[in-house]
Each structure stands twice: as C-alpha cells, then as structure tokens.
Amino acid sequence: MRELVYYVAVSLDGFIAGPAGEFDAFPIEGDHMDAINERYADTIPTDLALALGIERTTPMFDAVLMGWNTYAVGLPMGVSSPYRHLRQIVFSRSKRAEADDVQTTDEDPVALVRRLKREPGDAIWLCGGGALASSLLGEIDRLVLKRSPIVFGAGIPLFAPRAYAPERFDEVATTAFGSGVVLSEYVRAS
Ligand SMILES: NC(=O)c1ccc[n+]([C@@H]2O[C@H](COP(=O)([O-])OP(=O)(O)OC[C@H]3O[C@@H](n4cnc5c(N)ncnc54)[C@H](OP(=O)(O)O)[C@@H]3O)[C@@H](O)[C@H]2O)c1
C-alpha cells in the first residue's frame, strides 16, 4: 500500500516556519543540499528543479498534499502550480486553487488519504503545513525530518496542537551533515 510521508524541514525547537511564515533561516547551502536534493528530488518545485538541472532519477512520490497556507506561499510570486510533476491536492474549506492541475478539496483529509492509499501508485508526500499534518498524524507512515541547527523561538509547529495522545515512531536512518543539518527518517511503530 502507498505510504504517506511527511517530509519537512524543521528547527531544533520543532518549528517548520517562523510566526509569519519565514523560512529564510533554514540553511540552503552546505553538504546536505546535494544529498537531499538527489534523494528527494520530487520535493523540489518543478520550475526550480528545471532551473537547477536536477533530474528525478528515482521518483519516490507521485502525489503531494498541501494545506492552503502552504500552497498559498507561492501565489504572490505567481506560482500557482508549484509541483506540477506530481498530482497536487490542496485542502481548503473556503478557497479554490485556480490552476487546472491543482485539485482543491474540502474533504476530510483522513478519508481522502485512506482512499489514495488504496489506489496504485508511489508514495504520497505530505508537504505540510502543521495544521494539515496535525489532522493527518494518524495516517503518517513515515516521517522524514530535515532538522537544522537553529532555534526559532516561535513559529508554526511541525504539528498544530492537538489532544495529548502519544504516537510512537521508530528511527530507521539518520544522516548528520557537516553543515549541521540532520536528516532523520522514522516509520510508524507497529
Ligand atoms: N519547513 C517546511 O518544510 C515547510 C513545509 C510546508 C509548509 N511550511 C510552512 O508552513 C506554513 C503553513 O502551515 P500552517 O500550519 O499554517 O497551514 P497549512 O496546514 O499549510 O494550511 C492550513 C489551512 O489548510 C486548510 N486545512 C487544514 N486542515 C484542513 C482540513 N482538515 N480540512 C480542510 N482544510 C484544511 C485550511 O484552509 P482554509 O482556511 O482555506 O479552509 C487551513 O487554514 C507556511 O508558512 C509554510 O511555508 C514549511
């Protein structure tokens, strides 16, 4: 069955962006970049990958899920279909993406993900943000954290607050880069 993979950059104190969506503190230079870009080439916006000459040699994902706030980050720059090499699904109860190749839905994310998992295909990338990830926590099969050696102090959490109910994941791989970025992969404990 297809896995739902939450692959995301996070600060040491568990934030995926600053309070106003800032992400410039995450390091975009260093030895982690080539390794991560090669392995997770699917997660680079289509136009950026083309500009950088990055090829998807071993596709991992064929679909991406975004909360509206995550999708909306590109809109002021005119980017309305950021990952057009993937099937793009955006969750919103009130808005609609204009791009033809972006599906907007107000369906319950859990029901939609369960249906997607039953369809044939590659893994599904949960891009974020924290609000959508919180709704989908119970469906996440694999968690891939790109942890940067930075403390934000405040911001948008990896998972928006929800009821206290610990869910265990087992660490399956960790790579520490000279840049200080640590890539850790976890699978849901069985
Ligand atoms: N560090 C990283 O790798 C990374 C990755 C992704 C995102 N981010 C950052 O995360 C921030 C956004 O995160 P966020 O937590 O604020 O928001 P988000 O999860 O991206 O989006 C929240 C919105 O999605 C819709 N939504 C969420 N859950 C839903 C549900 N169960 N059913 C229907 N619609 C639902 C709602 O939109 P409506 O209000 O329109 O109904 C909600 O307001 C951005 O700043 C982005 O840059 C960082």
Ligand as a Chemical Component Dictionary entry (heavy atoms), coordinates in Angstrom:
data_LIG
# 
_chem_comp.id                   LIG 
_chem_comp.type                 NON-POLYMER 
_chem_comp.pdbx_formal_charge   0 
_chem_comp.three_letter_code    LIG 
# 
loop_
_chem_comp_atom.comp_id 
_chem_comp_atom.atom_id 
_chem_comp_atom.alt_atom_id 
_chem_comp_atom.type_symbol 
_chem_comp_atom.charge 
_chem_comp_atom.model_Cartn_x 
_chem_comp_atom.model_Cartn_y 
_chem_comp_atom.model_Cartn_z 
_chem_comp_atom.pdbx_ordinal 
LIG N1  N1  N 0  9.620   23.717 6.647 1  
LIG C1  C1  C 0  8.968   23.091 5.687 2  
LIG O1  O1  O 0  9.496   22.148 5.069 3  
LIG C2  C2  C 0  7.552   23.502 5.376 4  
LIG C3  C3  C 0  6.740   22.658 4.611 5  
LIG C4  C4  C 0  5.435   23.037 4.375 6  
LIG C5  C5  C 0  4.946   24.223 4.874 7  
LIG N2  N2  N 1  5.754   25.018 5.598 8  
LIG C6  C6  C 0  5.241   26.289 6.136 9  
LIG O2  O2  O 0  4.100   26.045 6.928 10 
LIG C7  C7  C 0  3.264   27.190 6.903 11 
LIG C8  C8  C 0  1.822   26.771 6.742 12 
LIG O3  O3  O 0  1.461   25.888 7.770 13 
LIG P1  P1  P 0  0.084   26.055 8.574 14 
LIG O4  O4  O 0  0.083   25.037 9.671 15 
LIG O5  O5  O -1 -0.098  27.484 8.913 16 
LIG O6  O6  O 0  -1.038  25.757 7.491 17 
LIG P2  P2  P 0  -1.366  24.592 6.428 18 
LIG O7  O7  O 0  -1.527  23.284 7.125 19 
LIG O8  O8  O 0  -0.460  24.681 5.282 20 
LIG O9  O9  O 0  -2.773  25.131 5.923 21 
LIG C9  C9  C 0  -3.843  25.313 6.833 22 
LIG C10 C10 C 0  -5.095  25.506 6.023 23 
LIG O10 O10 O 0  -5.341  24.339 5.246 24 
LIG C11 C11 C 0  -6.717  24.063 5.256 25 
LIG N3  N3  N 0  -6.908  22.863 6.056 26 
LIG C12 C12 C 0  -6.126  22.375 7.042 27 
LIG N4  N4  N 0  -6.661  21.265 7.585 28 
LIG C13 C13 C 0  -7.783  21.050 6.884 29 
LIG C14 C14 C 0  -8.780  20.060 6.972 30 
LIG N5  N5  N 0  -8.720  19.094 7.898 31 
LIG N6  N6  N 0  -9.791  20.124 6.097 32 
LIG C15 C15 C 0  -9.859  21.097 5.190 33 
LIG N7  N7  N 0  -8.956  22.094 5.069 34 
LIG C16 C16 C 0  -7.943  22.040 5.929 35 
LIG C17 C17 C 0  -7.406  25.255 5.915 36 
LIG O11 O11 O 0  -7.571  26.202 4.864 37 
LIG P3  P3  P 0  -8.861  27.170 4.796 38 
LIG O12 O12 O 0  -8.677  28.114 5.945 39 
LIG O13 O13 O 0  -8.718  27.830 3.457 40 
LIG O14 O14 O 0  -10.057 26.311 4.923 41 
LIG C18 C18 C 0  -6.330  25.710 6.874 42 
LIG O15 O15 O 0  -6.492  27.062 7.265 43 
LIG C19 C19 C 0  3.769   28.063 5.757 44 
LIG O16 O16 O 0  4.435   29.183 6.313 45 
LIG C20 C20 C 0  4.759   27.194 5.031 46 
LIG O17 O17 O 0  5.833   27.914 4.475 47 
LIG C21 C21 C 0  7.041   24.681 5.872 48 
# 
loop_
_chem_comp_bond.comp_id 
_chem_comp_bond.atom_id_1 
_chem_comp_bond.atom_id_2 
_chem_comp_bond.value_order 
_chem_comp_bond.pdbx_ordinal 
LIG N1  C1  SING 1  
LIG C1  O1  DOUB 2  
LIG C1  C2  SING 3  
LIG C2  C3  SING 4  
LIG C2  C21 DOUB 5  
LIG C3  C4  DOUB 6  
LIG C4  C5  SING 7  
LIG C5  N2  DOUB 8  
LIG N2  C6  SING 9  
LIG N2  C21 SING 10 
LIG C6  O2  SING 11 
LIG C6  C20 SING 12 
LIG O2  C7  SING 13 
LIG C7  C8  SING 14 
LIG C7  C19 SING 15 
LIG C8  O3  SING 16 
LIG O3  P1  SING 17 
LIG P1  O4  DOUB 18 
LIG P1  O5  SING 19 
LIG P1  O6  SING 20 
LIG O6  P2  SING 21 
LIG P2  O7  DOUB 22 
LIG P2  O8  SING 23 
LIG P2  O9  SING 24 
LIG O9  C9  SING 25 
LIG C9  C10 SING 26 
LIG C10 O10 SING 27 
LIG C10 C18 SING 28 
LIG O10 C11 SING 29 
LIG C11 N3  SING 30 
LIG C11 C17 SING 31 
LIG N3  C12 SING 32 
LIG N3  C16 SING 33 
LIG C12 N4  DOUB 34 
LIG N4  C13 SING 35 
LIG C13 C14 SING 36 
LIG C13 C16 DOUB 37 
LIG C14 N5  SING 38 
LIG C14 N6  DOUB 39 
LIG N6  C15 SING 40 
LIG C15 N7  DOUB 41 
LIG N7  C16 SING 42 
LIG C17 O11 SING 43 
LIG C17 C18 SING 44 
LIG O11 P3  SING 45 
LIG P3  O12 DOUB 46 
LIG P3  O13 SING 47 
LIG P3  O14 SING 48 
LIG C18 O15 SING 49 
LIG C19 O16 SING 50 
LIG C19 C20 SING 51 
LIG C20 O17 SING 52 
# 
